[in-house]
Amino acid sequence: MCAYLFVHFKEKRTPDGEQVYFGISRNGFDWESVNQEKPVLWSYYGDKGVRDHTIIRTKTGEFVILATDLSLSYGMLNQYQGSWETISRHGSKSLALWRSQDLINWEPQEMIPLGNEHFGCLWAPDIIYDQHNEDYIVHWSSAHADNNFGPKAIYYARTKDFRDFSEPNILYKKEDSGVIDSAMYEENGLYYLFVKSEGHPANIILLRSDHITGPFEKIEAFDHGMGELETGVYEAPTATKLADNRWALFLDFYGTKDAAGHGYIPFLADSLASGEFTRADTNFSFPYGFKHGTILAITDEEFERLQHYQKQPSEY
């Protein structure tokens, strides 16, 4: 794999922002938009908007996108009465899903009901392949009736085909605060889990485990590097391994009232094991504010196909 795809949404006040956007890069540093900065996919079901995208290339070669089923543009002033608490407790119990064989032609949107009446809204899905079980772990954050829909935890379900899923279980729960926005990666047989901690510290933390479903322990060296960041303004960690074997970690900065000022800040590390990430703004460029997404390694052929892709209005 020689190039990268960033699947994300835009922080806009209009419904077109909460859809599926693509950005591409040859090297993971310099990014350009796909489809002239317009959505590649549009959500017509559930809340009719999607956020917090993730994508995976399955072992059969199929591409799968999952996303939070939520539109603030339509819903915040409508069914949610301007309340994040109402969204957290009464938001969608499903995730939006799309499938493709080539990143260009996508099957119709599906809604995957992973939650039940005991769950609040299902936020920010992520996917990792479990080599030992030969299946996929989909993990997300939710409030739950167990603590009266208080601080959120990370839950997961298993699937082999993204059609049938196991019952949800807890992946990680932090005793002194809620956690959201999980992203997991494997390095040398160990599993590394980035999450946004909502307190103690109110920042991104990095956890490690011998097993894909935990238990996880915190990597203190990562806290030292993140300690220089302003708390409470970063979320949605996503990472990718670069061609030179370094890891690039992207944190979504939302510490501005200007929606156009939102976007990812990059950090670099020699390994996940070290936990030592260094901010690297000057090394990266983005055409606009990417919002809460996931990076996938793609081939040069896939890059060129996406680079020339344009979707006509009649195709939505």
Secondary structure in CASP SS format (residue, H / E / C, confidence):
PFRMAT SS
TARGET T0000
AUTHOR 0000-0000-0000
METHOD secondary structure of the structure
MODEL  1
M C 1.00
C C 1.00
A E 1.00
Y E 1.00
L E 1.00
F E 1.00
V E 1.00
H E 1.00
F E 1.00
K C 1.00
E C 1.00
K C 1.00
R C 1.00
T C 1.00
P H 1.00
D H 1.00
G H 1.00
E C 1.00
Q C 1.00
V E 1.00
Y E 1.00
F E 1.00
G E 1.00
I E 1.00
S E 1.00
R C 1.00
N C 1.00
G C 1.00
F C 1.00
D E 1.00
W E 1.00
E E 1.00
S E 1.00
V C 1.00
N C 1.00
Q C 1.00
E C 1.00
K C 1.00
P C 1.00
V C 1.00
L E 1.00
W C 1.00
S C 1.00
Y C 1.00
Y C 1.00
G C 1.00
D C 1.00
K C 1.00
G C 1.00
V E 1.00
R E 1.00
D E 1.00
H E 1.00
T E 1.00
I E 1.00
I E 1.00
R E 1.00
T C 1.00
K C 1.00
T C 1.00
G C 1.00
E C 1.00
F E 1.00
V E 1.00
I E 1.00
L E 1.00
A E 1.00
T E 1.00
D E 1.00
L C 1.00
S C 1.00
L H 1.00
S H 1.00
Y H 1.00
G H 1.00
M C 1.00
L C 1.00
N C 1.00
Q C 1.00
Y C 1.00
Q C 1.00
G C 1.00
S C 1.00
W H 1.00
E H 1.00
T H 1.00
I H 1.00
S H 1.00
R H 1.00
H H 1.00
G C 1.00
S C 1.00
K C 1.00
S C 1.00
L E 1.00
A E 1.00
L E 1.00
W E 1.00
R E 1.00
S E 1.00
Q C 1.00
D C 1.00
L C 1.00
I C 1.00
N C 1.00
W E 1.00
E C 1.00
P C 1.00
Q C 1.00
E E 1.00
M E 1.00
I E 1.00
P C 1.00
L C 1.00
G C 1.00
N C 1.00
E C 1.00
H C 1.00
F E 1.00
G C 1.00
C C 1.00
L C 1.00
W E 1.00
A E 1.00
P E 1.00
D E 1.00
I E 1.00
I E 1.00
Y E 1.00
D E 1.00
Q C 1.00
H C 1.00
N C 1.00
E C 1.00
D E 1.00
Y E 1.00
I E 1.00
V E 1.00
H E 1.00
W E 1.00
S E 1.00
S E 1.00
A C 1.00
H E 1.00
A H 1.00
D H 1.00
N H 1.00
N C 1.00
F C 1.00
G C 1.00
P C 1.00
K C 1.00
A E 1.00
I E 1.00
Y E 1.00
Y E 1.00
A E 1.00
R E 1.00
T E 1.00
K C 1.00
D C 1.00
F C 1.00
R C 1.00
D C 1.00
F E 1.00
S C 1.00
E C 1.00
P C 1.00
N E 1.00
I E 1.00
L E 1.00
Y E 1.00
K C 1.00
K C 1.00
E C 1.00
D C 1.00
S C 1.00
G C 1.00
V E 1.00
I E 1.00
D E 1.00
S E 1.00
A E 1.00
M E 1.00
Y E 1.00
E E 1.00
E E 1.00
N C 1.00
G C 1.00
L E 1.00
Y E 1.00
Y E 1.00
L E 1.00
F E 1.00
V E 1.00
K E 1.00
S E 1.00
E C 1.00
G C 1.00
H C 1.00
P C 1.00
A C 1.00
N C 1.00
I E 1.00
I E 1.00
L E 1.00
L E 1.00
R E 1.00
S E 1.00
D C 1.00
H C 1.00
I C 1.00
T C 1.00
G C 1.00
P C 1.00
F C 1.00
E E 1.00
K E 1.00
I C 1.00
E H 1.00
A H 1.00
F H 1.00
D H 1.00
H H 1.00
G H 1.00
M H 1.00
G C 1.00
E C 1.00
L C 1.00
E C 1.00
T C 1.00
G C 1.00
V C 1.00
Y E 1.00
E E 1.00
A E 1.00
P E 1.00
T E 1.00
A E 1.00
T E 1.00
K E 1.00
L C 1.00
A C 1.00
D C 1.00
N C 1.00
R C 1.00
W E 1.00
A E 1.00
L E 1.00
F E 1.00
L E 1.00
D E 1.00
F E 1.00
Y C 1.00
G C 1.00
T C 1.00
K C 1.00
D C 1.00
A H 1.00
A H 1.00
G H 1.00
H C 1.00
G E 1.00
Y E 1.00
I E 1.00
P E 1.00
F E 1.00
L E 1.00
A E 1.00
D C 1.00
S C 1.00
L C 1.00
A C 1.00
S C 1.00
G C 1.00
E C 1.00
F C 1.00
T E 1.00
R E 1.00
A C 1.00
D H 1.00
T H 1.00
N H 1.00
F C 1.00
S E 1.00
F C 1.00
P C 1.00
Y C 1.00
G C 1.00
F C 1.00
K E 1.00
H E 1.00
G E 1.00
T E 1.00
I E 1.00
L E 1.00
A E 1.00
I E 1.00
T C 1.00
D H 1.00
E H 1.00
E H 1.00
F H 1.00
E H 1.00
R H 1.00
L H 1.00
Q H 1.00
H C 1.00
Y C 1.00
Q C 1.00
K C 1.00
Q C 1.00
P H 1.00
S H 1.00
E H 1.00
Y C 1.00
END
